[in-house]
């Protein structure tokens, strides 16, 4: 029996059913056309570490929300450098408009727009920092700079970054030249005006500029075009050797052979050569922002230490920009990104960038194996892997990028780069074994990243897409293969690719050339596999590995070594001093003694280690075919 209340509800539902068809026939109110925004950036004071910007943004009366980019693509966290924003003003017809910051979202500005307003003028300054990471890091010196557009813009709420159009103008310091993937519409004394693009493309297209500037065209005659746009702190720093130039030509050819398609109209390697900007690489679809030391093209140790940077960022044009995890493909820069597939985004890129560095000739096969041995040894001696699986380092990426070096072996860091390198090597070796040498990870890349060449296009993927494509190349339980390695808490690193590839991780007393290059350029000493710690040239202990002789003796990260075996620590001679002490301890019964400062206190630490120097290398296993050698040999049929 129906109650009165029930009968009323049923009657209301019946009325709604009658009304719905009529409501469906009523046309929806059309969405307003997406706004077109003008932005002018005055970089004339970049050498003084300040940028000035002015934006004209279409507006509607009432309260409007303007966003400063928070989640910047490629930075894998809410890293938009809003703390460096200053002098923000909103005006209409020269009159200031009231604004306030959102109480929860620090990247949102709420502005009261008057009834008569059709546009809002925004002026702001960006204070270029001297420290930090990515677009929040040091980006200018007295002679050069890099403009990341996300530093200097706001955008209105309610639109995706693809829908918004920006027309950008840039004023350079006098006498400076520039390079970018953006198309230039016109140049004048007032500045460079670029062709209108979506906000997505603008943020994806940084500009390099400098007083010392040079363009190195690559792969002459190939379409699309490729070039290295270099800006440096000195003219001599721009001198690229013919051998390096040819290796970069070969890199273009090798990527063509690996992927089989190019998803860009042209490609620009933006190369900063300066000791006064942050050193890193950041991927973009038609360019990459690569920042290394001033003498990296002319000093052999510096060149070796940075040889893999451009190949890594170039690979990202396919793996990261064209193909991107669905959780990282957000509609704007305020939506949080999900980073769980960074072991593909960054890990596969690390693997492919490494083998392309060898295939192109930027590294010799021996240098590649030394790099691989250093990676394998570090991960194989990282106790943090017993509590934190690799998958969690990807999920927690936004908390790990800025983590300190102290206790990194126990905390773990962004290991989805290097450990995934080992996993993808094992996948490559497994594909070759399953197919008796007929298939490899190159076939996966053709299927997954290839397709039709053309302008930038985004194609997202999931974990299942990765598994399915691997199965298309060679049927196997790839889901179990990957899941086991991603979720493992084994104390041992995944060395199956090295061992299946015909090599073994071993240790001897010979300091590898690649480690020498790293230590020379980064100013540290690594005795992790003997005493168990890493120390900078000033004596500051960067990290101590739990369970090693140094850790058992009480040495701690963050302390400072003042003396070794009774002799004062001296930055100029201490690398040799420390290693001589390790060698001397091998032939005696007395411990090695370190005088250590911990805050205001001094202590002598005795380390009972007598095993001599110990450094990783790869040793050939003649019982197996050299698949590793096959993987890194040149694959392009000919250079461009």
Secondary structure as UniProt FT lines:
FT   HELIX           4..25
FT   STRAND          36..42
FT   TURN            44..45
FT   HELIX           46..48
FT   STRAND          50..58
FT   STRAND          62..68
FT   TURN            73..75
FT   HELIX           82..84
FT   STRAND          85..92
FT   TURN            93..94
FT   STRAND          95..96
FT   STRAND          99..101
FT   TURN            106..107
FT   STRAND          108..113
FT   TURN            115..116
FT   STRAND          119..127
FT   HELIX           134..136
FT   STRAND          144..147
FT   HELIX           149..152
FT   STRAND          154..156
FT   TURN            157..158
FT   TURN            161..163
FT   STRAND          165..171
FT   TURN            174..175
FT   STRAND          177..180
FT   STRAND          184..188
FT   TURN            189..190
FT   STRAND          191..194
FT   STRAND          197..198
FT   HELIX           199..203
FT   STRAND          207..210
FT   STRAND          212..218
FT   TURN            220..221
FT   STRAND          225..232
FT   HELIX           236..238
FT   HELIX           242..259
FT   STRAND          266..273
FT   STRAND          280..283
FT   STRAND          287..292
FT   TURN            294..298
FT   HELIX           300..305
FT   TURN            306..308
FT   HELIX           309..315
FT   TURN            316..318
FT   TURN            320..322
FT   STRAND          323..325
FT   HELIX           326..328
FT   TURN            340..341
FT   HELIX           342..345
FT   HELIX           347..359
FT   TURN            360..361
FT   HELIX           365..380
FT   HELIX           383..386
FT   HELIX           390..395
FT   HELIX           397..400
FT   TURN            401..402
FT   TURN            406..407
FT   HELIX           408..411
FT   TURN            415..417
FT   HELIX           418..434
FT   TURN            435..437
FT   HELIX           441..449
FT   STRAND          459..461
FT   HELIX           463..473
FT   HELIX           478..486
FT   HELIX           496..500
FT   TURN            501..502
FT   STRAND          503..508
FT   HELIX           513..522
FT   STRAND          524..527
FT   TURN            528..531
FT   STRAND          533..536
FT   TURN            537..538
FT   STRAND          540..544
FT   TURN            546..547
FT   HELIX           549..553
FT   TURN            557..558
FT   STRAND          560..564
FT   TURN            565..566
FT   STRAND          567..568
FT   TURN            571..573
FT   HELIX           574..586
FT   STRAND          592..598
FT   TURN            599..600
FT   STRAND          601..607
FT   STRAND          615..620
FT   TURN            622..623
FT   HELIX           627..632
//
